[in-house]
Amino acid sequence: MKSPFVRELKPNEIATAIFLVHSKEIRQKRTGEPYLSMLLSDRSGEIDAKMWDGVAEVMDTFDRDDFVKVKGLLQLYNNRPQFTIHKLRPVEDREVEFGDFFPASLRDPEEMFAELRGIVSSLTNPHIRALLDAFLDDPEIAPRYKIAPAAKTIHHAFRSGLLEHVLSVCGLAKLAAAHYKTVDLNLLIAGAVLHDIGKIHELSYERGFSYTAEGQLLGHISIGVRMLYEKLRAFPDFPAELRNLVEHMILSQYGSPKVPIFPEALLLHYIDDMDSKMECMRALIEKDPQSEGFFTTYSSSLERIALRKSRYLAETPAAAKADARTDIDDFERDPPEPKAAPAPAVPAWDRPATTAGGPVHSAPGTPVPPSSTPLPGRAPHLAPPNPKPAPAFGSSPFGSKLQQALNDERK
């Protein structure tokens, strides 16, 4: 078995391993000399790689989708792992075990395909069941359906990823149909099984994953609709209205400009999107295990970073426990002796006015000017400016109350 895998590489350690060349670019240094920028991969993941020296001797000896044996050093650059290659040589196909280099579903494809056949056989609509059986019985379709990825890079981008995605969508469809009683489960399952059927021809997956010429020209939605019409030729009694509904579900899936306009199509649209995004999130969190910190790099497909929750929770409880222990210790410790609260400071202009002979008493409602005589040991206080000079009021009861209100406002 191959060793080490991408996930087993450790920062600041020299490693020698065989990888699949996922991408290869020949670039120029500032000196004009070439260097290699590559993406190397195996079934555990992929890693950015650079070769700075001795490039001219090896750069034409291999290409994309070839195997290479490399020796180099893994380092963290901007908190992302980067493998600096010191030595490189191409490797023949006969020297490797293909299963070590192509990411694949953790589930057995035959087991998943049998599960899908069971879901289809449980449907009660004979027209839909016969149509889906025709797809799954086709010797040209079934083998591809078992091993095709669901996408080139974004979600379920591994062998048998399409089948795993479809089974997941079927499971969510059953839950949704049980909750929304008016939803037709037969129609919803038909959309789940067929919505991405065109990807078996859109993508190439014999070695690395890429788009076929047909996939580039048409896309999987158009290919899927064409495959539907080819199969329906064998079912002249298939209801035209039901055909339109199935076709609409393929055309209005997530990512299509066609808007879903009936309940089953709307459910499929969002279930498909949810399952793909949850897989994107899983893959993003598990990517670059050598990186440090709680957060991943930015994902353009998800338009966000993601929290490595397990790593976050593994470190947080200890700190939280320590904080909690400190709080308990503080609570259980004998409390300090209470101290008398200091008397609140009274502004100079609120103190009673005094003269050499004692305090000056004023009539109620009359402002008392502050004293210009300083307290012992303290600098003299100046009265603050009065921004609202009190107007002169008569001796009427209303005038006295208004004067008192203005006095209270200035305190």
N, C-alpha and C positions, 0 to 999 in steps of 0.2 A: 504494500500500500504506500501511496505517496506520503512523503513527510519532508518538511513541515508544510501544513496548509497555510493559507493566507491568515486565517484567524489565529494561528499558533505563533506567528512572528512576534518577536519581542523587541521593543525599542532599544537601540544602542547595542544590539547583538548582531554579529556576522552570521549569515545564514546562506545555505546552498540548497536550492530547490528547483523543481521543474514547474513551469507555469504555461498556461495558454495565453497567447498574445491577443488580447481583446481589441486593442487599437495601437497604432504605431505612427509616429510622426518624426520626420527628420527636420530638426530646426538648426538655427545658427547661433553660435555664441557671439559676443561683441567682437571677438577676434576674427570672426569669419569661419571658424572651425565648426564642424557639425556636432550636434549632440542629439541623443534619442529621448523622446518623451513618449512613454508607453503606459497602457493600462494592462496589467497582468492579472490573471484570474485563475481560480480553480472552483471546485464546487462549494467552497466555504465563503467565497467572496472575491473581491477584486481590490487591487492596490495600485496607486500611482507610482510609477517608476521612472527614474532618470538615469541615463548613462552619459557621463561627461567626457571620458577619456577612452582612447582606442576605438572610437566609433567607426572610423573609415574602414577598418578591417572587417567589421561584422555587419554593418548596416544593410548590406545587400544580400546577406546569406539567409534571411528569413522574411516572412511577411505576416500580415494579419491572419489570425486563425491557425498559425503554426505553433508548435511547442518549442520552448527554449529552456535551457538549463542556465541558471544565473547564480552568481555568488555576489553578495553585497551586504550593505548595512541598512537596517531600518532605523529611521529617525522621525521625530515629530517636527513638522514644519507648519507653522501657524496652527498648531494643535491638530494637524492631520498627518497620518502616517505617510511617509514617502520612502521608497526603497531606492537607494543609490547603488547602481550596478557597477561592480568592479570587473567582472568577467562574464562572458555570455557565449553560448554556442547553441546552434539549432539542434533539435531532437527529433528523431524519426517517430512516426506514429506507432511502430511496432515496439518502441521502448516504453510506452505508457499504457496505463489502464484508463480507457476513456471515461469510465464512471467517476474517476477522481477529479475530472476537470469541468464537467458540465453540471451546473446547479440543477437540482431536481426536487420534486415534491418529496416530502418525507413519507408520504403514503404510497403504497403500491398501485401503479396505474391500472392493473387488471382488477384489483379489488375495488377501486373507485369506479371503473367502468361498469362492473357488475352492480354496484349500488345505484348508478344512474339508470341502468336497465330496469331495476326493480321499481324505481320511482315512476318511470314511464309506464310500466305494466300495470301500475295501480290506478292509472287514470280511467275515468268513467266515460269520457267522450270518445267514441270509437273512431271518429275521423282524425282527431288529434293524435290518439294513440298510434294509429296505423301510420300516420305521416312521420312521427318521431321514430318509430321502429324502422321505417324505410331508411332514414338517415343512419341510425346506429347499426343496421345490418349491412350497410354498403361496405364492401371490402376495400374501396378506395378512401372512404371517409373514416371508418372506425380506427385503423392503425394511426392515422394522423391525429385524430381526436384524442387518442390516449397519450400522445407525447408532446403535442404542440404547447408552447408557452402562451400565456394570455396576452403578453405584450413583449416588445423588444427590451424595454428598460423600466417602464414605470411601475407596473404592478403584476404580481405573479409571473415575473420574468424568469422562469425556470422550466425545465422539462416537466410536462404534465401539469403545468400551471393553469392552462385553460380548463382542464377537467376538474381540477381542485376548485377553481373559481366558480364554475357552473354548478358544482355540487353545493357549494356554500350559498350561492344565490337561490338554488332550489330549497335549501333548508330555511332560509329567510322568507322565501315565498310561502312556504307552508305555515310558518308562524303568522305572517301577515294575513293570509286568507282565513286562518282560524279566528283572528281578531276582528277583521272586517267581513261580516257575514255575507255581504252581497257580492264579494269578489269571486270570480270564477277561477278556481284553482287550476283546472285543466288548461285554460288559456294562459294563465300566469306561468305554469310550468313549461308550456310550449315556447313562450318568449324566453324563459331562462335557458332552455336547451339550445335554442337556435340563434339567440341575439348575437353571439360571437362566432358562429359556425364558419364565417368567412375567413377567420384568422388562420385556419389550417392551410390556406393557400396564400394569405397575405404575407406570412412570415416564413423565413428559411431557418431551420433549426437542426440541420444535420451536424454542424460543428458549433460555431458561435451563432448568435441570433442576429438576423438582419432582415431587411425587406426584400421580397421577390420583386421582379419587374412588374408582375401583375398587381402586387400589393401597392407598389408605388403609384401605378397608374390609376387604380380603381379604389383601393381601400377595402377594409373587411365588410363594411355595411353593404356596399354595392355588390360585392362578391356573394355575400350571404343571401341577398334578395334573388340573385341569379340562381343560386343553388336551390332556393325554395321553389322557384318556378320550374326548374328542371325536374325536381321530385314530384311536383304536383301533376305533371303530365301523366303519371301512372295512376292518378286518382281523379278520373273525369267526374265522379259524383261528389267530389269535395265541395261543400257549399261556398259559393262565391263570397258571401258576406264574411264567413269565418276566415277565408283566405285573406281578405282585406285586413281583418283584425290582426292576424298573425304577421302579415307583412308590415303593418303599421308599427307593431311592437319592435321589429328589427330596425325600422327606419327612425324611430323616435327614442332609441336608447340614449344613455348619457353620452354626450360628446357630439350628438347629431344636431343639426340646426332645426330638424323637425320636432315640433312640440308634441308631447303625448297628450291625447285628448279623450281618453277614457280610463276608468280606474285601474285596470290591470296594466295598461301601458305606463301610467304614472307610477304605479308601485314598482314595476320593473326598472324604470328609469332611476329611481332613487335607491332601490336595493342594490342595483349594479354599481352605482356610484359609491355607496357606503362600503360595500365589500372591497372594492378596489382601493379606497382610501385607507381602510383599516389595514390592508396588506402593505400599502405604502408606508404607513406609520410603523408597522412592525419591522419592515426591512430597514427603515431609516434609523430606528433605535439600535438595531443590532449591527449596523454598519460601523466600521472603524472602531473595533473594541479597544484598540491601543490608545485612542484619544482620551484625554483627561477631561474632567468636569462633568457636570450634570446634563449639559445640553448638547444636542447634535449640531451639525452644520445646517445651513439653510437648505430647504428642499423647494425647488422651483415648482414641482408638481403639487405639493401641498401648500405652497406659499407661506411657509413658516418653519421655524425650528421645532424640535421636539425635546421633551424632557425624558432623560433616562431614569425612569421612575424607580426601578429596582436599585440603581446606584444611589439615587437620592434618599430613598427610604433606608438603605443599609447604613448610611452615615448619619442621618438625622436623628433616629431614635436614641443613639448614644448621647448625642449632645442634649437632646430633650430630657433624657433621664438625668444627666448631670445637672441641668438647670432645675429640674424638679427636686433633686436631692438638696440642692442649695436652698431652695425655697423652704423645704421641710426643716432643714437645719436652722434656718433663720427663725422659723416659727417656733421650734422647740426650744431654742436658746432663751435664757432668762432675759426678759425685756429690760432695757435700760431704765434707770430711774427717771421718772417724769421731771421735766424742767418747767419752771414757771414761764408762762408765755410772756414775752416782753410787751410792755405797754405800747399800743400803737402810737406812732409818731404823729404829733399834731402840727400841722403847718403853722408857721408863724402868724399868718393872717387870720387863723381861727382861734388863737389864744386871746384871753380877755385883755383888753387894753389896760395898761397901768401907767401910773405917774409916780413921782417920788413919794407921794402920800398914800398910794394904794391903787386898787383897781378903779377904773372909771365905769360907772354904771350908766347905761343909756336907757332911754325909754323903749318899751317893746316896739318892735317893727322898725327900729332905726339902725342902720348899718354902723358897726363899730369899727373905726379905723384901727389898723394894727399899730402896735407901739413901735416907736423908733428907738427905744432903749434896749440894747442887746441883753440877753441873759448872761449870767456870769460864765465866763470861760468860752463863750460862743460868739461868733461873728454876728454883726447885726443883720437882720433879715429885712429885705425890702418888700413892700407889698406888691403883689402882682398887679399889672395894669388891669383896669376895668374895661373890658371891651364893650360893655353895654351900660353906658351911664344911665342912671335911673332918671327918668323924666320927673318933672314936678307935678304932683297930684294934689288935688284939693283935699279938704277934710271930710268928703263924703264917705260913707261906708264902702262904696264900691272902690273908690280911690285907695282906701287903706288896704283892702284885700288884694288889690292888684300890686300895690307896693310890696306887700308881704310875699306874694308869689315871686316877684322879681328877686327879692332878697334870698328866697330859698333856692332859686335857680342858680344863683352865683355861689352858693356854698359848695 
